[in-house]
Amino acid sequence: MDRQDERDNMSNILILGGTRFLGVHLAMATAAQGHRVTIFTRGQTEPPIPLSAEHLRGDRRAGDFAALRGRRWDAVIDTSGYIPREVRGAAQALRDSTDHYTFVSSISAYANTKQGHAEDGPLGTLADPSTEEITGETYGPLKAACEREALAGFGGRALIIRPGLIVGKFDPTDRFTYWPWRVAQGGDVAAPGRAGRVVQFIDAQDLAEWMLRLVAGRITGVFNATGPATPLPMGDLLAACQRVAQVPAKVCWLREEFLLAQGVLPWSEMPLWIPESDPDTAGFMDIKIDRAVAHGLTFRPLDDTVRDTLEWARSRGAAHAWKAGLTREREAELLRTQPGD
């Protein structure tokens, strides 16, 4: 399929969501390629930048899809489905209005991460199938249940994407942003575990552009989506942060046993840290992406991701309330009390 064919096959795209993070990147990329973009939201979140998109309002939580009636789109991308009932409602509202439906799920949908999964890995199930409360325990199983609703509603027209940690500008979680920003502050930087511990994540721009290529090709099925293409040690990520920031900073590696004893929270206080000593999460940073790479997933240079993220983080100003990462006081305490070798 050449580029003209792709343009002809996806000229009118509906994004469920579109005002936060991945949805914004999808809307930007779709418009940049010359396609018509419509976003459907409750209208409660302003996008971080102006979007060249038609904005329809409704409330999928309340089953209000009235704004979509009588319309047709070449493809629909659902970035905001977290509750099975809401995805079922979207399928009922849109099954006759599009030829292709993409649902953005998560690698958290897998039943466990004791090992790195390919797409046929077992999915999580809810202890209480009626729950709609999103917690650390229910998020993944709810996503798995949403996948089942998407497949039930669209069958062979459905594309399921399971991203790992999505990173880059506009990220509301700070789970990657903390590291470029912290290194750029200089001084002694507390880092978790071993420098050689492998981490996985994907730049939102790479994910959005790749998803649009799949949509253009009418690709269906299930794909893990994280990166990079080859294993990335945490030490190499922080080295990239140092290269980009060009600020004197010393990375101080703190042993997992010490961090756990001090009550440091993995993934939140120490972003990108999943303890290697925990057998239940041993494969969380080893998700298999062969299928996605074979279908054209590519990755921009790491330094570019770090640079874009740092520039955006700086644009938020010093008053930004960080949602992940250590406070400077907590970091100083850990560095002061760490045991010697």
PyMOL commands that set and color helices and strands:
alter all, ss='L'
color gray80, all
select helices_A, chain A and resi 3-9+21-32+60-62+66-68+84-94+107-109+139-157+178-184+204-216+234-245+256-261+279-281+290-294+302-315+328-337
alter helices_A, ss='H'
color red, helices_A
select strands_A, chain A and resi 12-16+36-41+54-57+75-78+101-104+158-163+166-167+187-192+198-199+202-203+221-225+232-233+249-254
alter strands_A, ss='S'
color yellow, strands_A
deselect
rebuild
show_as cartoon
